[in-house]
Amino acid sequence: MARLTEAEVVVALRERAVPNVRRVGFRSNRSTILSLSAGGRRLSLHVAFAYATPRILDALAIYLTEG
């Protein structure tokens, strides 16, 4: 499985109609899977999302748009 870049995740989310997210950053930590800035422009994701399949990206997009 290929590793996605942060820019590729931004593009994938735009293709899935996720509004506002302009920057994605991968973080390696033990407690936070994802966090979204107050304005919704900056998305921090656990580094595991760098290996996300299209199905996982679909689910992430649904979570970000529908809560």
N, C-alpha and C positions, 0 to 999 in steps of 0.2 A: 504494500500500500504506500503510495507516494505521500510525502509530507507537504501539506499546504502552507503557503506563505500567508502572512497577515493580510497582504493585499488581495490574495486570491479569496480569502474568506470574505473580505469586504465586497468583492465582486459577486461572489455566490449569494450573499445576503441581498444585495441590490437586485439580482436576478429573481429573487424570491419575494420581492416587493417589501423588504424591510425598510421603513422610512428612517431617516436621520442618521443612521450609523455611518460615520465617515472614517473612523480609525478603529482598528482592532489590534490588541496587544496580547501576546501569549505570556502567561505567568505560571511559574511552577511553585505551587504552595499546597498545603495540606487541607485547608478548610474552605476555600472559596472556589467554586466551579466557574461562576461567571458573575460579573458585575457590570452595570450600565451606568454611565454618568447621568447626572440630573437632567441634562439636556438631551440625553439619548444619542449623543454623537460619538462617544468613546465607549467601546465595548472591550472589557478585559475578560479573557477566556483562559481556562486551565490549558496548559500545553498539550493535553491529550486531544483537544479539538484540532490540533494541527494534522491529525490523522483521521479526521471525520469523513465518513462516507456521505454520498449525496442524501441518503435517508436521514442521517443525523443532522445534516445541514437543514433539511426540510423541517425536522422537528424543532431545531433551534429557531428557525424563522417563525414558526407558529408560536412558539413560546414568547418570542420578542414582540410579535404583533398582537397576539390575543391574550397574553398573560397566562 
